[in-house]
């Protein structure tokens, strides 16, 4: 479900963020913060225990494609779903298009075979949190951290080796904290430019018209493979992907 546009965030030094993060953990360890609550200590401990093994990435919200020229990034949210994810994978394969799948943690944990199929087909993984709470930007940092890091672990455990390369907040509910946290764990915050509104449109024609009308907004296009019957999504992808190629677009991944 997408309700809001991701807003381009300011670029904040990744190294500085990492240093601050380490500094906080160090301060807690040496008791310099005057005694954090148990919940805070747990959160920081969880973050420290999951110190990133891969390089941090830029914490600003990306929309651009890593492919030069006239390019689109197809993104598929709210799965994996045992009925609809295989059908979306099929239509992407039919048109030889790679996409980013923004997955909900518990669904990835419930369907690890789907996560592995997504990876094996050459698509990329994105963290779409544990609970898909579109109001998470109004929740405490400890909640945001749990939502992001627990889902990352669920998806990576299910993937069996592939890393989660992006983080997309549900409904675009990013915060400066959540962007920096995700980036420090190797996940580039991911926005979108074109919302297909496949979630609420009543026909393939309506979805097609929305995407055709907004394709000039920017390269990153949003569809869904979860959250309900996605037959219209599959049918509209089958018509839109060839149309996009006819318009001269190629397909890449969002920059990291
Ligand atoms: Zn969503």
Boltz pocket constraint, residues with backbone or C-beta under 6 A from the ligand:
constraints:
  - pocket:
      binder: B
      contacts: [[A, 1], [A, 2], [A, 77], [A, 78], [A, 128], [A, 132], [A, 169], [A, 170], [A, 171]]
      max_distance: 6.0
